[in-house]
Amino acid sequence: MANRHRGEIEAQLDGTTFKLVLTLGALAELEDAFGDSDMLALAARFEKGRLSARDCMRVIAAGLRGAGHAVSDADITSMQSNGGAAGYVDIVARLLTATFGGGPVADQDRGEEANAEARDPFAGTS
């Protein structure tokens, strides 16, 4: 079972449930793949909400590797997601939300100030 507090999600690919997580190493891999200089630039890139199929492939592959699965980017190209293209986008959106925040806060006891931080973990850094 995925641990949301650790930024993990579960996703179905080829009918198998996988755990995905963007570890620090996976984020560094994505910085390199996208040519971004730091995590803030990477987060800003994803905030725009425009992802190519290649972007989705890279994010999903990095998330799988971050969770310990031995897959290459090429392995991902033949995997099928429930829901077709929308399924891939859903996986990427959930993984990025789990990593960078911006989605609903599971712990309702945190208070509004903490909830605002969870929605924008990089507030005040730009």
LINKADA-V396835 format. One record per backbone hydrogen bond with DSSP energy under -1.0 kcal/mol. NH is the residue of the N-H (numbers start at 1). CO is the residue of the C=O. Records with the same first field share a line. If there is no record, write none. Layout:
NH=CO + CO
This chain:
6=3
7=4
8=3
9=20
11=18
13=16
14=80
16=13
18=11
20=9
21=63
23=21
27=23
28=24
29=25
30=26
31=27
32=28
33=29
34=30
35=31
36=31
42=38
43=39
44=40
45=41
46=42
47=43
49=46
56=52
57=53
58=54
59=55
60=56
61=57
62=58
63=59
64=60
65=61
66=62
67=63
68=65
69=64
71=69
76=72
79=76
84=81
88=84
89=85
90=86
91=87
92=88
93=89
94=90
95=91
96=92
97=93
98=94
99=95
100=96
101=97
102=118
108=106
110=107
115=111
116=112
117=113
118=114
119=115
120=116
123=120
125=122
